[in-house]
Amino acid sequence: MFSKLSKWVTAHPKKIITAWIILLLSGAYFALQFPGILSAGGFNDPESDSMIGKELVSEEFSNRYAQNAIVVVNNNELTIEDDSYREHIEEIAGEISDVQHVEEITTYYDDESEQFISKDKNTTYLLIGLSGTEDEATNTAPVLQEKLEPLNKGGFYTELTGSPALTYGLNDVTKKEVVKAEMIAIPIMVVILLLVFRTVASAAVPLIVAAFALVNTMAVCYFIGQQYTLNILTFNIISMIGLGVVVDYALFIVSRFKNELKSHSVSDAVKISVETSGRAVFYSGITVAISLAALFIPNMMIFNSIALGGVIVVIFAILTSLTLLPSVLMLMGEKINWGKLSKGKKTENGDKWDSFIAKVIKKPVVFSLPAIVVLLIMVWPALQVNMQVPVASATSIPESEPSREGFEVLTASFEQGDIFPIEVIVHSDESVLDPKNIESIDELTSNIESLDGVEEVTSITNWEEDWAVSDYKSFFENIEELPNEVTKPMENLVNIDNGESTSIILVSPIEAADTKQTHDLVRDIRSEVDAVQTDGLSVLVGGETAVGVDFDDKVIENIPYIILAIFGVSFIILIATFRSILIPIKAIVLNAIVTLASVGLLVFVFQNGFSFTADVDQTINSVTPVVLFAVLFGLSMDYEVIIISRMKELHDSGVSHNESIIKGISETAKIVNGAALIMIVVFGAFAIVEVRTVAEIGLGLAFAIFVDAALVRTILVPTLMKLMGRANWWLPFKKKTYTDYGDRQVLKREAE
């Protein structure tokens, strides 16, 4: 396959380059529009009880909306009872009432509910019910913010917050942070490429190829995003993985081309580069793509978005590396060495690597055991990992973001249980107010009230302290005959105006919605629901905390399937690449350990606050370890494939076992270390962004590549290759074949 590809590329370089330029120009506009269609949502399981409950409440209650924004208002000099305060709230309502998608505005002054005022009466909020989809609600946020900006006057603090505003803020910050990360990474990448290649032309080519891959990836994702909602992390992943992978692949092929050009014609040098380094890039890229594709398994929007962006950018990395790049090299020829830099003091890096690796494999046990111990120490914090997606929280975005400031004013002024209660949704095909159903609701209410961690429970059977169940039965039996002022308070607890089929029990937890204690409370409530006899009723536990619990449970449930998929497919691909059984097993085990070590660092930094003592109240995003595993498992294979492929070339050409290990590492050390450094720079740039999830992923990836370079490839790969001896290359049922590369023969082994 690679022989035919190399012949085709060298025969039609101008046509191939022209085709790629047409793709670039036609896709550039759509690539620029791509960030604008992305969403910050997707951190939920659409099939979970909490999301089904959320949809049910939105359908059954005329005063409940799937999307809600909040305007928080504060004045330290006035209270909610002052006329000027009321005038300000009415002015806000008047300004935003005609904004598209604003359906209902609820304030304290509607029925003077204490839910809307802080204890000091200086702070209140307006609840804005929004129609339309999540994306439409998000796009409404900047319009509302523009309307509210002039109303920060007369000592009033007025700010939009809530999910749509926080989502819009996160999207806006993420776009800016990606640009900032790229502005940091790209200049450093240029310096590294110049140090590796020592020529301007060689350094420029990988970056040019990266532009083609990134632009076309974003253009394709733009069209996919017209049909399916994609998370903003798609943009981050395309930029993060794309920059690293495309430049690395180009680095490998350009380096091989420059070496072959010393003793071959331009055409032959391109052919050999495609058939050797190109083959390694292909299998490496396929491994990365398949590892990322495993993220489709949970079938949740956030993981689908990351998988989609990652897989497509890796596919474009492979395509550009095997078609566009060789075509460019074919036309450039010797000009690839244009702009030579001064070499400075001559060093014998190859000899140093030869000497070092020779010492390592001379005493493989002495060198490998300390390396393994260090890795296991790094892995240990990962055993303390507490995975939890943020809910009812603004910690994912910078403190300077206005919507986060508003959110923190809101949560500091009000009980979080009042703002983000746990909702127990009781639904009946007939009337939920039937006497038998009221008995079940009363029993459920009483059981929930007795649970640890509950501050208050509001139900249709506990709003009058002196009433018995029989009193509630009588009340609801005659509810249609009662005046509106009596029944109106019930409209938030039962859909009186829409069939009386659904009731909500509101549970205010003692702790904040995002804490472990409140997550545990959701599980306790579900246990109580299962224990109560509710014949004829369907009972769902919802609310923001329950949405997070269901998301985390779905992630944890799918982790074994993701791991098995990645392990299984990677094993098959590596067998096909190396014609070996033990090398794929070794690669899988080492990559798994490196991934766990990176999770260990995240636990140490983000969860435990730079401490080895577990902090059960802190978490890392449940998305992060899963994404790290999928991405790292693929990327770590890059260097494994390049190094082991060179060892195999040497071994198959008759070089001794020890010499193939030494030369395999020393001959690839400069280029592979340069590639690893580029990855570390790219990922490290994303580790310093102010979006928490992106920072976690960036730091985890950068650290893992560093560990892989410093310990795995330098110590463990050569020592384990030495210890396994000839068994490295053992594969049942294989025969020897020869492939001619110009004026030399390289022995290859093909499976029968």
Buried (B, 14 or more C-beta within 10 A) or exposed (E): EBBEBBBEBBEBBEEBBEBBEEBBEEBBEBBEEBBEBBBBBBBBBBEBBBBBBBEBBBEBBBBBBBBBBBBBBBBEEBBBEEEEBBEBBEBBBEBBEEBEBBEBBBBBBEEEBEBBBBEEBBBBBBBBBBBBBBBBBBBBBBBBBEBBEEBEEEEBBBBBBBBBBBBBBBBBBBBBBBEBBBEBBBEBBBEBBBEBBBBBBBBBBBBEBBBBBBBBBBBBBBEBBEEEBBBBBBBBBBBBBBBBBBBBBBBBBBBBBBBBBEEBEBBBBBBBBBBBBBBBBBBBBBBBBBBBBBBBBBEBBBBBBBBBBBBBBBBBBBBBBBBBBBBBBBEBBEEBBEBEEEEEEEEEEEEEBBEBBBEBBEEBEEBBEEBBEBBEEBBBBBEBBBBBBBBBBBEBBBEEBBBBBBBBBBBEBBBBBBBBBBBBBBBBEEBBBBBBBBBBBBBBBBBBBEBEBBBBBBBBBBEEEEBEBEEBBEBBEEBEEEEEEEBEEBBBBBBBEEEBBBBBBBBBBBBBBBBBBBBBBBEBBBEBBEEBEBEEBBBBBBBBBBBBBBBBBBBEEBBEEBBEBBBEBBBEBBBEBBBBBBBBBBBBEBBBBBBBBBBBBBBBBBBBEEEEEBEEEBBBBBBBBBBBBBBBBBBBBBBBBBBBBBBBBBBBEEBEBBBBBBBBBBBBBBBBBBBBBBBBBBBBBBBBBBBBBBBBBBBBBBBBBBBBBBBBBBBBBBBBBBBBEEEBBBBEEBEEEEEEBBEEEBBBBEEE
